[in-house]
């Protein structure tokens, strides 16, 4: 028996994948997550075929799910769950990624809701849909163990086989369209058949009442989104009472909180037992900025309890803000959480960051008066004095210099990088240009002026996370960002 028996007759291939996923939840969660993602991908392609949606240039799952027509058809309440299924399945496809049995189970439960909706509308015969998800069908222990490498090989073969089926289907549709275009009469018949298929689908959809409810509350979905983002940053071990729902004391007294106690949604810890960050989570439907004051109050309480002020995050699961309020007065939006190493670096900077306005400019790199003047104006824009004290505070985070051809733009940028490194403001630098030739030219110039800093050209070399200077074209870095976000 399986939770997905309703797929057995109408979508047998999808049914087989989900039976395998269910059987491997706790014995092989990597494999279970990947099979769940494959089933999702198969259902998405069927929707494209049934609804006659034009395929985008990029036929990857993330791209297909981003298409406006697809998002219009699929019920909005499924979007968070599909995102979780895809990201968890991606982790299951890469060696070294962490997927727990509970993660695989959550992914399967989200797909259970979605596939009930999917089968109800797209199965030729109306299926008998089950009620709530039955966890008793999930084996707790058992099944033959396999090495991760074997799991990955099998998953890869499944993915390649399905990709071949998809490509064959796309080729078949393209051939049909090409043949139809050669003859107006055949083309008209082809369009008429499409119209009939559309009418049949709409009639089927209107005749079937949707009785599908979500397995998870909005709060649970938000938690899954945040937990997934934390795991992507390496925070794999989240324990209740420590990283989750951490109890804090000495909060402001109020009628609703007469004891001054509370629970921080998430606290991330350093190896020495001191806090690195606190995260305040709000409902997905709320503006995350509503958590700003609450997050700061938790940071105040944790600082009094442990003697170190944590970095502040507040999020609704989709939009996340970071606030290092010791140095910057305003929060900034970020697109994920930082790793432990990155947070340790941010905490360390509180003691080691110097005033860049006082750092010497290397005149061997930029010795012309206008170059020195421009660099000084940039440093003055980025930092200011703390009112009433001798400490410095961050001001603006961006600066723009417009320079004429031949005035030494590359030298000025190298000199600014030199100042920022010597002042302990940065660890890595990204240099972007619009042509490969300019990337090569800039890399060579930086190697001449800053030989002590390692560098890499992403258009020619493999990425290395320890390299200090990274050079790339705009398109190369956009492709890498898209791959990280949507693969």
C-alpha positions in Angstrom: 0.0 0.0 0.0 1.1 3.6 -0.7 -0.2 7.1 -0.2 0.1 7.4 -3.9 -2.1 4.5 -5.0 -4.4 7.0 -6.8 -1.6 7.4 -9.4 -1.2 3.7 -10.1 -3.5 3.5 -13.2 -3.4 7.0 -14.5 0.3 7.9 -14.0 2.2 4.6 -13.5 5.6 6.1 -14.0 5.0 8.7 -11.4 3.5 6.1 -9.0 6.7 4.0 -9.3 8.9 6.9 -8.4 6.8 7.8 -5.3 6.7 4.2 -4.1 10.5 4.1 -4.2 10.6 7.5 -2.4 8.3 6.3 0.3 10.3 3.1 0.9 13.6 5.0 1.3 12.6 7.9 3.5 14.6 6.8 6.5 17.0 4.4 5.0 18.1 6.4 1.9 16.7 9.9 2.3 19.0 11.3 -0.4 17.4 8.9 -2.9 13.9 9.5 -1.6 14.3 13.3 -2.0 15.6 12.8 -5.6 12.8 10.5 -6.6 10.3 13.0 -5.2 11.8 15.7 -7.3 11.7 13.5 -10.4 8.0 12.9 -9.9 7.4 16.6 -9.6 9.4 17.2 -12.8 7.3 14.6 -14.6 4.0 16.2 -13.4 5.2 19.7 -14.5 5.9 18.5 -18.0 2.5 16.8 -18.2 0.9 20.1 -17.2 2.9 21.9 -20.0 1.7 19.3 -22.5 -1.9 19.2 -21.4 -2.3 23.0 -21.1 -0.3 23.5 -24.4 2.1 25.9 -22.8 5.1 26.9 -24.9 8.3 25.6 -23.4 10.8 28.3 -22.4 14.4 28.3 -23.8 15.6 26.9 -20.5 13.7 23.6 -19.9 15.1 23.0 -16.4 12.6 22.4 -13.6 13.2 25.8 -12.0 12.7 27.7 -15.2 9.5 25.8 -16.0 8.1 26.6 -12.6 8.9 30.3 -13.0 6.9 30.7 -16.2 3.9 33.0 -15.7 1.4 30.7 -17.5 2.4 27.8 -15.3 2.1 29.9 -12.1 -1.3 31.0 -13.2 -2.6 27.5 -13.5 -1.1 26.0 -10.4 -2.8 27.0 -7.1 -0.8 29.6 -5.2 -0.7 27.6 -2.0 1.4 24.9 -3.6 4.2 27.3 -4.6 6.1 27.1 -1.3 5.9 23.3 -1.2 7.1 22.9 -4.8 10.1 25.1 -4.0 10.9 22.9 -1.0 10.6 19.7 -3.0 12.9 21.1 -5.8 15.6 22.4 -3.4 15.5 19.2 -1.2 15.7 17.1 -4.3 18.7 19.1 -5.6 20.5 18.4 -2.4 19.8 14.7 -2.9 21.5 14.9 -6.3 24.8 16.2 -5.0 27.4 14.3 -3.0 28.0 15.7 0.4 24.6 17.6 0.7 22.6 16.9 3.8 19.1 15.4 3.5 17.6 13.8 6.6 14.8 11.4 6.7 12.5 14.1 8.1 13.4 16.4 5.2 12.6 13.7 2.6 9.3 13.0 4.4 8.3 16.7 4.4 9.1 16.9 0.7 6.9 13.8 0.0 4.0 15.3 2.0 4.1 18.5 0.0 4.1 16.5 -3.2 1.2 14.4 -1.9 -1.0 17.5 -1.7 0.1 18.7 -5.1 -0.3 15.4 -6.9 -3.9 15.0 -5.6 -4.7 18.3 -7.2 -2.8 17.3 -10.3 -4.4 13.9 -10.7 -7.9 15.3 -10.0 -7.5 17.6 -13.0 -5.3 15.8 -15.5 -6.1 12.1 -15.1 -8.3 10.8 -18.0 -10.5 9.0 -15.5 -11.4 10.8 -12.3 -9.3 9.1 -9.6 -10.4 8.2 -6.0 -8.4 10.6 -3.9 -7.2 9.7 -0.4 -7.8 11.8 2.6 -4.9 12.8 4.8 -1.3 11.6 4.3 -0.8 8.3 6.1 2.6 8.0 7.7 2.1 4.3 8.5 3.0 3.6 4.9 6.5 4.9 5.5 8.8 2.2 6.7 10.6 3.2 9.9 13.6 0.9 9.5 14.5 -1.6 6.9 15.4 -1.9 3.3 18.7 -2.8 1.8 21.4 -0.1 2.4 23.3 1.3 -0.5 26.3 3.5 -0.7 25.7 7.1 -1.5 27.7 6.8 -4.8 25.3 4.0 -5.9 22.3 6.0 -5.0 23.6 9.0 -7.0 24.4 6.8 -10.0 20.9 5.3 -10.0 19.4 8.8 -9.6 21.5 10.1 -12.4 20.4 7.3 -14.7 16.7 8.0 -13.8 17.2 11.7 -14.5 19.0 11.0 -17.8 16.2 8.6 -18.9 13.5 11.1 -18.0 15.4 13.9 -19.8 15.6 11.7 -22.9 11.9 11.1 -22.7 11.2 14.8 -22.4 13.5 15.6 -25.3 11.8 12.9 -27.4 8.4 14.4 -26.6 9.6 17.9 -27.5 11.1 16.6 -30.7 7.9 14.8 -31.6 5.8 17.9 -30.9 8.2 20.0 -33.0 8.0 17.6 -35.9 4.2 17.6 -35.7 4.1 21.4 -35.8 6.6 21.5 -38.7 4.5 19.0 -40.7 1.3 20.9 -40.0 2.9 24.2 -41.2 3.7 22.6 -44.5 0.1 22.2 -45.3 -2.5 24.8 -44.3 -5.2 22.1 -44.2 -3.1 19.8 -41.9 -2.2 22.8 -39.8 -5.9 23.7 -39.4 -6.6 20.1 -38.3 -3.8 20.3 -35.9 -5.1 23.5 -34.3 -8.6 22.1 -34.2 -7.3 19.1 -32.4 -5.5 21.3 -29.9 -8.8 23.2 -29.4 -10.7 20.0 -28.8 -8.1 18.9 -26.3 -8.3 22.2 -24.6 -12.1 22.1 -24.4 -12.0 18.5 -23.1 -9.5 19.5 -20.4 -11.6 22.5 -19.3 -14.7 20.4 -19.2 -12.9 17.8 -17.1 -11.5 20.4 -14.7 -14.9 22.1 -14.3 -16.7 18.8 -13.6 -14.3 17.7 -10.8 -14.7 19.5 -7.5 -11.4 20.2 -5.7 -11.4 18.8 -2.2 -7.7 19.0 -1.6 -6.4 20.7 1.6 -2.8 21.2 2.6 -1.0 18.9 5.0 0.9 21.9 6.5 0.0 25.2 8.1 1.4 28.5 6.9 3.7 28.5 10.0 5.0 25.0 9.2 5.7 26.0 5.6 7.6 29.1 6.7 9.7 27.0 9.1 10.5 24.5 6.3 11.6 27.4 4.0 13.9 28.9 6.7 15.3 25.5 7.8 16.1 24.7 4.1 17.9 28.0 3.7 19.8 27.5 6.9 20.9 24.0 5.7 22.1 25.5 2.4 24.4 27.7 4.6 25.7 24.6 6.5 23.5 24.9 9.6 22.5 21.2 9.6 22.0 20.5 13.3 19.2 22.6 14.7 18.1 21.5 18.2 15.1 22.7 20.1 15.9 24.8 23.1 19.3 25.7 21.5 19.1 26.8 17.9 15.3 26.6 17.8 13.0 28.3 20.2 15.8 29.5 22.4 14.5 30.8 25.8 15.6 34.3 26.6 15.0 36.4 29.8 15.1 40.1 30.7 12.8 41.1 27.9 10.7 44.2 28.3 7.8 43.8 30.8 4.3 44.2 29.3 0.8 43.1 30.0 1.2 40.2 27.5 4.6 39.3 29.0 4.6 40.2 32.7 7.7 38.0 33.4 9.8 39.4 30.7 10.6 35.9 29.2 10.5 34.9 25.6 11.7 32.4 22.9 13.9 33.5 20.0 12.8 31.6 16.9 16.4 30.8 15.9 19.8 31.4 17.4 23.1 30.4 15.7 26.1 29.6 17.9 29.8 30.0 17.6 32.2 27.1 18.5 33.0 28.9 21.8 29.4 28.8 22.9 28.7 32.5 22.2 25.9 33.6 19.9 26.6 34.5 16.3 23.1 35.4 15.0 19.5 35.6 16.0 16.6 35.1 13.5 13.1 36.4 14.0 10.6 34.6 11.7 7.2 36.1 10.7 4.3 34.7 8.7 4.8 34.4 5.0 2.0 36.8 4.4 3.5 39.5 6.5 6.0 42.2 5.7 9.3 40.8 7.3 10.0 44.4 8.5 7.3 43.8 11.2 9.9 41.5 12.9 12.6 44.2 13.0 11.8 45.5 16.5 11.2 42.1 18.0 14.5 40.8 16.5 16.4 43.7 18.1 14.8 43.0 21.5 15.9 39.4 21.3 19.4 40.6 20.4 19.4 42.9 23.4 18.4 40.1 25.7 20.9 37.6 24.3 23.7 40.1 24.6 22.9 40.6 28.3 22.8 36.9 28.8 26.0 36.0 27.0 28.1 39.1 26.7 28.1 39.2 22.9 25.6 40.9 20.5 24.5 38.6 17.7 24.0 39.5 14.1 20.3 40.1 13.5 18.2 38.5 10.8 14.4 38.8 10.3 12.5 37.0 7.6 9.1 35.8 6.4 10.6 32.8 4.6 10.9 34.6 1.3 12.4 38.0 2.1 15.2 38.2 4.6 17.0 41.2 6.1 20.4 41.3 7.9 21.2 43.9 10.5 24.6 44.3 12.1 23.4 47.2 14.2 26.7 47.7 16.0 28.2 49.0 12.8 25.3 49.9 10.4 22.3 51.9 11.5 20.1 50.3 8.8 19.3 46.7 7.8 19.9 45.4 4.3 18.2 42.7 2.3 20.1 39.5 1.8 19.2 36.4 -0.2 20.1 33.6 2.3 21.8 33.1 5.6 25.6 33.2 6.2 27.8 30.3 7.0 29.5 29.9 10.4 32.8 31.2 8.9 31.1 34.2 7.4 29.4 35.1 10.7 32.6 34.6 12.6 34.3 37.0 10.2 31.5 39.6 10.7 31.9 39.3 14.5 35.7 39.6 14.3 35.4 42.7 12.2 33.9 44.6 15.2 37.4 44.6 16.7 39.7 44.5 13.7 38.0 46.9 11.2 40.0 50.1 10.8 39.0 53.6 9.6 39.5 53.4 5.8 39.7 57.2 5.7 43.0 56.9 7.7 44.5 54.1 5.6 47.5 55.1 3.3 46.9 55.0 -0.4 49.6 53.2 -2.4 50.9 55.9 -4.6 52.8 53.3 -6.7 49.4 52.1 -7.9 47.6 55.5 -8.0 49.8 58.5 -7.7 48.0 61.2 -9.7 46.2 63.8 -7.6 42.8 63.3 -9.1 43.0 59.5 -8.5 43.9 60.0 -4.8 41.2 62.6 -4.4 38.6 60.2 -5.9 39.7 57.3 -3.6 39.4 59.6 -0.6 35.9 60.7 -1.5 34.9 57.0 -1.8 36.3 56.1 1.6 34.6 59.2 3.2 31.2 58.1 1.7 31.5 54.6 3.2 32.2 55.5 6.9 31.2 58.1 9.4 31.9 58.9 13.1 29.7 57.6 15.8 27.8 60.5 17.4 29.2 61.3 20.8 32.0 58.7 20.7 35.3 58.1 19.0 34.2 55.0 17.2 33.3 54.7 13.5 30.1 53.6 11.9 29.2 52.4 8.4 27.5 54.9 6.2 26.7 54.1 2.6 27.4 50.7 1.2 27.7 51.8 -2.4 29.8 54.3 -4.3 30.1 55.1 -8.0 33.1 56.6 -9.8 32.8 57.8 -13.4 36.1 58.2 -15.1 37.2 59.0 -18.6 39.1 56.6 -20.9 42.8 56.5 -20.1 42.4 58.1 -16.6 43.3 54.8 -14.8 40.0 53.2 -13.8 41.6 49.8 -13.3 44.4 51.3 -11.2 41.9 53.2 -9.1 39.8 50.1 -8.5 43.0 48.1 -7.5 43.9 50.9 -5.1 40.5 51.0 -3.5 40.7 47.2 -3.1 44.1 47.6 -1.5 42.7 50.1 1.0 39.7 47.9 1.9 41.9 44.8 2.5 44.5 46.7 4.6 41.6 48.1 6.7 40.0 44.6 7.2 36.8 45.6 5.5 36.7 42.8 3.0 37.9 39.2 2.3 37.0 38.8 -1.3 36.4 41.0 -4.3 34.4 40.5 -7.5 35.5 42.5 -10.6 33.0 42.5 -13.5 33.5 43.6 -17.1 31.4 43.3 -20.2 34.0 41.5 -22.4 36.5 38.7 -21.9 39.4 40.8 -23.1 38.7 43.4 -20.4 38.5 40.7 -17.7 41.9 39.4 -18.8 43.3 42.9 -18.9 42.0 43.7 -15.4 43.3 40.4 -13.9 46.8 41.0 -15.3 46.7 44.6 -13.9 45.6 43.4 -10.4 48.3 40.7 -10.4 50.9 43.4 -11.1 49.7 45.9 -8.5 48.5 43.4 -5.8 50.6 40.3 -6.3 50.0 39.0 -2.7 46.3 38.4 -3.5 45.3 35.2 -5.3 43.0 35.7 -8.3 40.9 33.7 -10.7 39.2 34.3 -14.0 35.7 32.6 -14.0 35.5 32.7 -17.8 38.5 30.4 -18.1 39.1 28.8 -14.7 37.2 26.6 -12.2 35.7 28.4 -9.2 37.7 28.4 -6.0 36.1 29.7 -2.8 39.4 30.6 -1.2 40.5 33.0 -4.0 40.7 36.6 -2.9 40.1 38.3 -6.3 37.4 36.9 -8.7 37.2 38.3 -12.3 34.2 37.6 -14.6 32.0 38.9 -17.3 28.5 39.9 -16.4 27.0 37.0 -18.2 29.3 34.4 -16.6 28.4 35.6 -13.1 24.7 35.8 -13.9 24.8 32.2 -15.2 26.4 31.1 -12.0 23.9 32.9 -9.8 21.0 31.4 -11.8 22.5 28.0 -11.4 22.9 28.3 -7.6 19.4 29.7 -7.2 17.4 27.7 -9.6 19.2 24.4 -10.4 
